[in-house]
Amino acid sequence: MLGLEKHTLSFLLVVLQHDRMAHLAEIAEAFDSLLNERLGIVVAAVRSARPLEEQEKQELASALRARTGKQVEMTFALDPGLIAGVVAQVGSTIYDGSVRGRLERLRADLTR
């Protein structure tokens, strides 16, 4: 039916029967999160002042893999407010390698 696998169709029917179709996106997100956890994968949201070259992306992935001990899947977004550098967020942890972040840390150190 509809070209869906038996288990997928059964799952969707249960969701429909319990009037949860409006929550399907949240269910899928939670499933992805649990699957990534089981597979040892973390998702890193990376913001940079300019588009990163492939070698820079690979180096960043290696650095994040070393920090987290897990495989890293990255999403990228531009943020010109960073001036230069990158900020990577993995879960609730933020790795700030931006010029803006360095300047803010320097200001905080100088005002102590």
N, C-alpha and C positions, 0 to 999 in steps of 0.2 A: 504494500500500500504506500503510495506516494514515493516509492523508491527508497524508503528508509529501512535501516536494519531493524530486526525484531525488537531488540532491547531499546533502541532509540524511540521507536514508536510506542512501546509500552511505557517508557518514561514520560513521554509527552502526554499520553493519555492520563496518567496519574496526575501530572501537573494541571491538566485541563479539568479533571474531575474535582480537584481540590481548589479550583478557581485561583490558580497561581500564575497564569500566563503573563500577567503584568510584571511578574518578578523573574521572568525567564532570563533576562540579561544578568541579573544579580546571581542567579543560580549558576549560569555559565561561568561567570567571573570567579565564584567561589570554587567551582570544579577545577578551573585552570590553576588557581592558587594551590589547591591541595595536590594536584598532579605535579606541579612544579616542585613543591616541597618534597614529595616522594622521589622525584627524579634528581633532586639535588641542584635545582636551577633557581637562581634569583633573577628578578627583573630590575634593571637599573634604568631610571629615567635620567638621561644626560642632557644638560643644557649647556650650550656653548655660544660664545660671542660670534663665531663664524662657523661655516660648515667644516666638519673635520674630514681630513683625508683618510683613506683606508688604513694606512700605516698607523696613524694616530688612534683610530678606532681599535685596532688590534692591540696596541700598547695599553690603551685604557682598559680593554677587556682583560688583558693579562694582569694588570695591577689590581683590578677589582676581584679577579679570580683568586689572586694571592691573599687579598684582605679577607674575603668571605669564605674561602675554601670550597666554593661551589662554582658550577658553570654559570655564566652570566649571559642573559639576553638583554640587549640594550635598545631603548627607544631614544630618539634624538629630537631635540627642539632647539631653535635659535633663540637667544636672549641677548640682544645687543647691550643691555644694561650691565652685563658682566665686564665690559671693557675688553677683556681677554681672558683666556683660560676656560676651564670647565667646572661644572658642579654636577655631581652624580648623586642621586638619591636611591638607596637600596633599602626598601622597607622604610623604617623611621630613621635610618642613619643617613646623614648627609656628609659627603666628602667634597669639601669646597677648595678647589684649586684655582679659583678665579682671582684676578687682580683686585676686583671689588672686595672680595672676601679678605684678601691679605691686607688691603688698606683699612678695612674695618677692624681687623685684629690688631693692627699697628696702632690705630687710634685708641682702642681700648687699653692697650698696654701703656701708651703714653699718658693716659688720663688717670692711671692708678696712683 
